[in-house]
Structures are given as structure tokens and as C-alpha cells.
Amino acid sequence: MTDGEAWLVVVDMQHIFGDADSEWTTPGFDEIVPRIRALAEQFGDRVVFTRFLAPERPQGAWVDYYRQWPFALQPPDAPAYEIVDALDVRDRPVVSRTTFNKWGDELDEATQGSRKLVVTGVSTECCVLTTVLAAADAGVQVTVVRDAVAGPTPELRDASLAVMETYAPLVQVVSTGDLPT
């Protein structure tokens, strides 16, 4: 993989964030699915999906976190943790982690060491933000697609995007129409 070939990273587009009856449902989830699907078609084989999973046994501060959100303590193969059917994950790598941040050796390997990532998904103020900042800190040029991310409120999404924009030129925030092809 060369520096010039960007990979699309689709962060945590799972039922636990998209289903209306989930305690973690993310407003705007359904609106970004068609944009992400179109971007995945555009990127072809250079697409990787990520999944947030609960740890088998929470440790440290995660113990209190899962006391607040006990419904999320489900096994990795639970339907809630599956990527929504509207996105085609067949033959594409999926990186699963028990942390908000998805950047690490697994994602670096899945993107074949690409130094350019285009990031979409949920939730903007949490898993997207932490993944973007960690990748940028590792020297990866990150582009976040403004209209292909969602968060708990439009205000939190916009505030999170504004924070990411302060990391320019390591991080760029663009709309799908402004994304270089």
C-alpha cells in the first residue's frame, strides 16, 4: 500500500447504535447509512469496518461504565454487536475492540499500513473522535466525512467535528461532495 491510497474506515455501524430500541441509539444513524454505502462502493476493496464490543470482564474504570450500561454486557456474537445489514461487510476486514478507540495494530494491518484514512460512522464524540485522534497521533492523515458521521445530538456531533478540525493538517473534515476521488 502506498501513502497515496486512502482507506475508508467505517466506525461502529452496529445495531447497538442504530436500532431504535437500543439505549445507545444514535440519532442520524439511518441518514448516514446511504452515504457510507456509496463511499464503500467508491473505495471498493479499501474498506474496513470496526466494531465496539463489551469486554468479558470489565476492569478499572470500565467496571463503573458497565454498571451504568449493563445492557451492553453482551457476548461478541450478540446481534446487538453485529454491523447493520444495510452495509455489506462480506470479504471486508472487521476490526473489533473493547475500547472506544479503534486505532491500533489491528486497524493499521487491516488498512495495509496506509497513511491516509477516510473515517465515517458513530458516535462522533466517542469512538470516531478517539479513533481519529489516535490515528493522527500515529502520523496518519485522517479525513472525517462530516455528513457521514452521527452522534447523540447534532450539537455534540458539530462540537466533536470542530475539535477534530483543530488538528489540521493532520485531520481534515469535509463533506462527501468535497471528498477527493
N, C-alpha and C positions, 0 to 999 in steps of 0.2 A: 504494500500500500504506500502510496506517495503522499506527501503533505497536501497535494492539490485535490485529493479525492475526499470529499466530506461524507460522513456517515450520518444518517438520521437515527437519533436516539428517541424512542417513544417511551416516556416515563410513566409507568404505573397505571396504564389504562385498563384497570381491573374492575370487576363487578363491585367490589367493596367500596369503590369510589363513584361508580356510575349508576348503581341500582338505587331507585327512588326510596326503597325501604331500608337502606343501609344508614347507620348512624354517621357514616363518613361520606354520604352522598355529596358530590361536588356540583354546585350549580354551574351550568355552562358545559358540562361534560358532553352531553349529546350534541351540542352545537359544534364542538371541535372534532368529533369523530370523522365527519366527511372530509375535513381539511387534512387531518392526519392520514386518512386513507389515500387521498390524492397525492400527498407528499410521499407516502410509502411506494406508490406506483412509480412516481418520478425517480426515486432513489434506487429502485429495483433490488438488487442483491445487497446493497449497502444500508440495510435497516436492521436495527437491534431493538428489542423490546426489553423493558425492565419490569420486575415485579417486587412489590413490598410484601414481605412475609413476617408473621409473628415468630419470635424465637420459641423453641421448645420450652425453655426455662428462662424467663426474663431475669436479667441481672442488673445490678446497680440502679440507676435512675429509671431504667425500663420497668422495674417492679412497680413503682408508683404510676407510671404511664399506663400499664395494663390493668392496674386497679381502677383507673378512670375509664378505660375502654375494654372491659372484659370480653365483650362480644367478638373482639378481634383475635382472641387467642384460639385460633383455628389451625388445623394442620395445613402444611403447604399445598396439599392436593384438594383443599376445600373449594367448592365452587366460587365462593366469595373472592378467592385469590387468583382466579383464572382471568386471563385477558378477555375483554368482551369479544363476542363472536363477530361483531361488525368489522373488526380488524383482523387481517389474515396473518397469522404468525407461522403458518406452515413453512418449513425449510428456512426459517429465520432464527438467529440466536435469541435466546431469552436469558437475561441475567437476573437472578433472584437474590435479594439480600434482605436481612433483618434490620437494616438501618435506613434512615431517610435517604442518605447519600448513596447513590448507585455507582459513583466513580470508584474505580479501583482496578486491580489487576484483571479481574474477570471482564469488565467492560472494555478496558484497553485491549485485551486479547480479542474480544468479540468484534471490535472495530478494526482489527488487524493493525493496531498501532497508529491509526490515523491521527493526525494532529489537527483535524478540523471536524467538529461535530455540529450538527443542527439538532436542537432539542425542542421537543414538544411534550405535552402530557399534563399530568396533575401531580400533586397540587402545587401551584405556583410558589406559594410561600413556604413550602416544606420540601418535598422530595425534588422538585425541579430546581429550586434555589440552591439547595445543598449540593446537588449533583453538578450544577453549572459552576459553582464557585470552586469546588474541589478539582474539577477538570481544568478550569482556567488556571488554578494554582499550580497544576502539574504541567503547565505550558501548552495546553490545548487551546486552539482558537475555537470559541464557542459562539454560535449564533442561536438565539432563542426566538422562536416564531410567536410573536405577540398574539396573533389570532388563532393559535393552535395550542394554547395553554389555558387552564382554568384553575380557579381557586375558590375558597369558601364564599367570597364576595367579590364583586368587581373592584371594590376599593383595595382589598388585600392583594388581588392579582396585580393591579396597576402599581401599587406601592412596591411589591416584590420586583416587578419589571424595572421600576425606577432605581431600585437598589442595584440590580444587575447591570443597568446601564452605566453606573458609576465605575464599573470595572473595565470600561473601554480603554484601550483597544482589545483587551483580552476577551471581552464579551460584547457582542452586538445584539441588539434587539430590533427585529424587523418584522414586517407583515408578510404574509405568504406572497402577496403580489410583488414585494421588493426583494424576495429571496433569489439570489443568482442561481441560474440553472446550469 
